[in-house]
Amino acid sequence: MTNMESTVKEIILKKFERLVKFFNILLIIHNMGYRTIKPRFYNYFIVLIIFVSTCFNIKHIFLTYNSFNRIQATYTITFIAVHIQSLGKALSIVIDYNDFKKLFEEIGKIYTDIDHPLIMERRMVNNRTLLRNVIYGLLIYSVGLWFGEIFLQVFISSQGGIPFPMQYYIPFIEEDNPYFFIVNSIFQDAVYFIALTSINAVDVIIFTMTFQFRSELICLTEVIAQLNESEVYSVNKGFLRDIFRMHLNTIRLFNILSKIYFYMSLAQVTSSFHGLCFLLYGVLVHGLDISSLIILIVVTGQLFGFCLIGELLYAKTASLPNVFYLTKWYEFSSRDKKDLALMLQMSQQAYVLKAAGVIDVSIFTFVEVIKLAGSYCAIFFALSK
């Protein structure tokens, strides 16, 4: 490795280390500080806040539904989706804390471990622009998420019609209390900030680590393709064993990702369905305004992003058997043929991320959620007439 390549690798490694440091800070904050191997009661503090606020939100649904401001009632019902998603993702940060840490460690080895020069060369080429593009993309995503949600808050607050804030009705303070509105507003803004932070934190971590995993899959396919060159195979003895270890590492990474996705993706799919269903219902009842359009774009875009990641991983891993088979395996030694046959067998089943181990995270699921939301929306609209 030349001095320039070493410098580039060090720069990439420093970027990744800073990113992981930031992610660890997010995990510590959401776990309320110190964390042991098993979660303690104080680690669930944010989860408890979101759960209690959900109960207040349900109480407020009945109050707003019986008022004459039905626009606010519709968005109050829709806000349950935010609670479902933030509750699931905040819970995932606590339950899957050790898996997050393990995922950081395993992906960190991609940058630090010494592997075959050809593997390290492909990794450096793929990772050189990966982190920069992912960071820019996540900044755009985060700004869009916060802008859409805050704009909705401001828009609904300007509608008026009821003497208390949009989402919550705190039961232990009377409505005629002079501090009623102030207390409700502070509570609402605080919970809203916590909920959005939980959602944004998990999304940023998951998107970054998943794209890093996809980059490793791309590197794997490119390295395997080099086996087609007879000179590369003959000069680099033991190269296939390095590829074998690389393939095993991708399987370990996917297993960790699958565990993290288990609850988090279920919260994402469920909340997106709920949100889209009642947002579309609101459009049918009240018409399409700027707030409805923006929040529909945010909810749909968020679900599409998660499903697209699952689809990309599936497509990339589904092509692995062909990549293995199309090598010049007939020129390999007997030992290497056995290793290749084992890798070929292990790659027969494509990697599929599943919500709760049941629902595939894919474009097909995205389309089905949109269709179901539209169907149930039409039923609610027909019944409410």
N, C-alpha and C positions, 0 to 999 in steps of 0.2 A: 504494500500500500504506500503510495507516494505521500509526501508532506502535505500537498494540497488536499488529497483525499482524507488524510487524517484530520486536517483542520475542518473540513466540511462535516465529517462525522462528529467531531466534538461540538460543533455549532448545533447540529441536529439533536444530539444527546442533551445539550443544555436546554434547548427549547422544550424537549419532552419532559425533562426533570422539573422545569418551572411549571409546566402544565399539570403534572402529577402532584406537585406541591400544592397548587391551587385546589385541585380536586380533593386532596386530603383535608385541607382546611374546610371545604364544604361539608365533608363527611363528619368532621369533628363538631362543627357548628350544629348540624342537624341531629347529632347524637348528644348534644348538650355537654360537650367536653369529653372528659376521660371515658374510655371505653375498654372493657375487658373482653375476653373471648365470647362470653355469653352476655347479652344485654341485661342491664339493670333497670329498675323502675324509672329512674330519671332520664334514661335514654329515650323513653317513649313520651317525653313531655310535649314535643311538637305534634306528635301523632294525637295525643290527648286533646290538645287545643283544637286541632282541626275536627276531631270527632265531636267535641262539645259544640263547636260552631255549626256543625252540620245539623245538630238537634235544634239549635236556635233558628237555622235556616228553614227547617221543615215547619216550625211553628209560624214563621213569618209568611210562608206560602199560603196558609189558611187566611191570614189577616189580609194579605194583598189581594187574594183571589176574590174576597168578598167586598173589596173596595171597587170604586168606579174606574180606577186606573189599571186597566187590564194589561197594558203594555208592561208596566212594572211587574205585574203578577207573572207574566210569561217569562220575563228575564230572571225573576226570582227563582222560578222552577228550573230554568236553564242553569242557574248558578250551582244547583246540586251537582251538575256534571263536574264543575271545578273542584268541589269538595271530594267527589269520588276519586278523581284523578290524583289530587294532591294527597289524599289519605293513603291511597295505594302506593304512591311513590315515596312518601315520607316513611311509610311502614317498610318499604323495600330497603331504604337506606339503613334502617335499624337492623332488620332481620338479615339482610345480605351484606352487612358491613364487612365481614371477613372475606366474603367472595369478591367484593370490590377491591379490597387490599391485595388479595391474591391475584386478581386480574391485572392490577397495576404492576405487580412484581413480575408476572409472567411476560407481559408485553415489554416491560423494561429490559428483560433479558435479550429481546430482539436487538436492542441498541447496544448492549454491553457485552454479550457473550462473543467469544472468538469462534467463528465458524469457518467453513471452507471459503477461500477468497472469492470464488465465483458467486457464492450465496451472499456474502457480505457486499459484493459489488452491486448485485441486483437490489438488495435492501436499501443501500444508500441512494441509488437512483430513484426508487419508488418513494422513499421517505423524505427526499429532499424538498419536494413541494407539497407533500401530503399534509404535514402539520400546519403550514401556512394557509393552505386552501380550507382545511377543516376549521381553523380558528376564524377566518373571515366568514365562512358560511354560518358558523354558530353565532357569531356576533350579529349577523343579519337576522338569523332566526330569533335570537333573544330580544333584539330591538322590536321585531314584528310582534312577538308574543306579548311583551309588556305594553307596547303602544296600543294593540288591539284591545286588551283587557282594560287598560286605564281609560281609553277613549269611551268604551262602553259604560264605565262607571260615571264618567263626567256627563255623558249624554243622558243616561237614565236619571241622574240627579237633577238635571235641568228640566225633566218632565213634570216633576211635582205631583200633586194630587193626593198624597198621604203624608202625615206629619212625622214620619220616621224614615231612616235610611233604607236602602234598597234590599239588602240581604237578611238582616237580622232583627229580631225583636227580643231583647234581653229581658227575661221574666222577673228578675229580682229588683228592678227599678220601675216605679210607676210612671205611667205616661204623663201625668200632670207634674212630675218632678221637673224643676227648672233645668236640671242637668241631664235630662233624659236624652235629648238629641245629641249633646256633646259626648256623653258616655257611649251611646250607640255608634256614633261616627268614629270615635277613637278605636273601639273594639273592631268595627268593620274594617277600617283601614289597616289595622295591625294584622288581623287574620288574613285579609286579602294579600298583604305583602308576604306573609309566611307561606300561604298556599302557592302563590306564584313562584316564590323562591324555591320551594320544594320541587315543583314541577320543572322549573328551568334548570335547577342543579342536576337532577337525575337525567334529564334530556341531554344536557351538554356532555355529561360523563359517558352516557351510553352511546351517543352518536360518535364521539371521539374514539372510544375504544373499539366500537364496531367497525368504523372505517379503517382503524389501524389493523384490525384482524383481517379485513378484506384486502388490505395492502399486502399482508403476509401471504394470503392465498394467491394473489397475483404474482408475487415473487416466487412462490412454489411452482406455479405453472410455467413461468419463464425459465426457471432453473431446470425443470424436467425437460423442457423443449431443447435445452442445450445438449441433452444426451443424444439427440439425433446426429450431432456432429461426432463422427468416429474419432477424430483427433482429440476432442475434449474427453471422451470416455477413456481412450487408451492412455492419455497423459495423466489424468487425474484418477489414480487408483483409490478406491474407497469412497469415491464421490457419491455413489448411490446410497451408501450407508449414512452419509450426512443428510441426503435428501430424505431418507427414511426417518431420521430423528426429527427433521423439520416437519414432516408430515404428522408424526406423533404429537409434536408441540401444537400444531393447529387443532388437533382433536381435543387436546387438553383445554386450549383456549375456548373452543366452542362449547365444551361442557360447562365451563364457568359462566360464559355468556348466557347459556340456556337457563341456568339456575337463577341468574339475576333477572332475566326476562320473564320468569314464571309468573310472579305476582304483578310486576310493574306493567307488563304489556296487557294483562287482563284489565287493569285499571284504565289503561289508555283506550282499549277497544270499547269497554263498557261506557266510560264517560263520553267518548266521542259519539257513540250511538245515541246516548241520552241527550247530549247537547244538540246534535244535529236534528233529532226528532222534534224537540220543542222549539228550536230556532226556526225550523221550516214551518211549524205550526203557527208561530208568531207572525211569520211572513204572510201566511194565508189569511190570518185574522186581521192584522194591522197594516199589511202592505210592506213592501221592501223599502227600508230607509238606509241611510249611510251606516248606522251602527250595526244593523242586521247584516249588511253586506260585509263589513270589516270582520265581525266576529265569526261569520260563516267561513270566510277565507282563512282565518286563524285556526279554527277547529278542523276544517277539512285539510289544510296544509300540514298541521301537526300529525294527524292520523296518516296522511299520505307519506310523510317522511319516515315514520316507523315502519309502515308496510313496504316502502321502497327498499329500505335497508334489508329487511328479511328476504325480499325478492332478489336483490343483488347477491346476497350470500348464497341463496339457493342456486341461482344461475351459475355462479362461479364454481361452486362445489359439484354441481351436476356435470360440469364439463371435465372434471378431474379424471374419470375413468378413460375417456377418449384420449386425454393428454398422455396418460400412462401407456395406453395400448399403442399409440402411434409412434412411440420411441422405437429405436432399432434394437428391440429386446433380444432378437435372434442372434445378435452379435455379442451379447453379454456373456460373462462367465456363468457357470452353474449356480454359484452362490448368489450372484447379483440377480439372476432370473428368479430365484426363490424370494428374494427381498421384494422385487418388483411385483411378483404374483401376490404377495401378502398385501402390499400397498394397494394394488388393484382391487383386491377383495374388500379391503377396509374402506375404499372410496366408492363402493357400489351404491351406498345409500347417501343421498345428498343431505347436507346440513339444513335442517328446517327449524327456525325459531318458532316456539309455540307459546301462546298465551294460556297460562294455567295447564300447560301440557296437552291442550285439546285443540285450540284454534290456531291454525297456521298464520303466522305474521307474513302476509304476502299481498300482492296487488289484488288477487282474487278476493281476499278478505276485505280489503278496502272497498271494492265495488259492492260486495254483499252488504256491508254496513250501510253504505249510502242507499242502497235499494231498500233495506229493511227500515231505515229511518224514514224514508219517503212513504213507505207503505203504512207504517204505524201513524205517521203524521196525518195521512189522509183519513185513517180510521178515527183518530181523535177529533179531527175537524168535522167529520160527518156526525159524530156523536154529540158534539157541542152545539150543533145547530138547533 
